[in-house]
Amino acid sequence: MSRQNLGKSGESPTTPASRPVNGATVSAQTVYQGRRNLTRSAGKEVEVTDNGQPLDYRYDLLSASPSGFEWGYGGSAPAQLAIAFLANALDEETACRYYQRLKKEVVAQLPEGGWRLTTGDIEAWCSEVRR
């Protein structure tokens, strides 16, 4: 998937494959979803999930946005989302190294109304960046 197409709201991710981990079968691809819930109180309208569960903010790696995640521009809340994506999909070292670039090239471009990404999307982006 090209970087320009990441997270387009009309796209649905590929069906995750399964793989065994510690005797259990888990999804090989995490599906990340971002949406706005305008019925929630101010500052809590944004929801970002990792296979339906809230995505960890990863404040241990970066404490840029105490108000949480955001997307569609290049500020501190999108930086928080970028580092969380990379740490969750890849590893902490990669997250710390590339989060600003992911913020600029992907997170700032995500549609305001909502989006879906997979670990495969993030891995593909990172492979292009590392070339």
Helices and strands as residue ranges (DSSP letters): G 3-5, E 18-21, E 24-27, E 31-36, E 46-50, E 53-54, H 76-89, H 92-105, G 107-109, E 114-118, H 119-130
